[in-house]
Amino acid sequence: MRIDHGKFFTGYRDAYGKLSQATVNGLELLGRNMEEDPDLKNLQWAAYMLATVKHECADRWMPITEFGNKEYFNKYNAGTALGKRLGNTQVGDGYRYRGRGYVQITGRANYARLTKALGLGPAEDLVADPDQTLRPLIAYRIMSIGMRTGLFTGKKLSDYINAQGCDYRNARRIINGTDQAVKIAEYAKTLEGVIRGAIVA
């Protein structure tokens, strides 16, 4: 699926208003990574992925780090119930493995699981260097494999968007239950229209 980027940005501005250069740059980079993804062939999957990033990254369109001071993340430390669930085993793991990326992966176990799933080598090991998840290509690959295969919650895009229909609202379960599901579904509907208007024949 190839997109006329000029038409895409025109459609996006019509829907959401004036864009900063930083927003344009972020969208352009994310869009190119999506276009080059051989496993992303469904337009509605692409729309829902964009909607997810729009929400998760607070309209910045770049991978971000979870907000909060260092003490905030103590609740995720080794020895706590939340920390145990996230696979945090060492002092400081709550902060070290706080949410990062386009979809905010959290916890030592998830960083290890995504390192393995993506086949990352020692130089890109997410456990050894969690900030690798802020590199746009790695952040995109994490989002793509997680949303397509169900690595985040056990739910995947094809559970909700398939030949039988498109359920943008419940697709939120791929990431985070039904938190903000209606808002993100509305983004997805709008962005689907923007993408359709920019497809290169």
Order of alpha helices (4+ residues) and beta strands (2+ residues): alpha-alpha-alpha-beta-alpha-alpha-beta-alpha-alpha-alpha-beta-beta-alpha
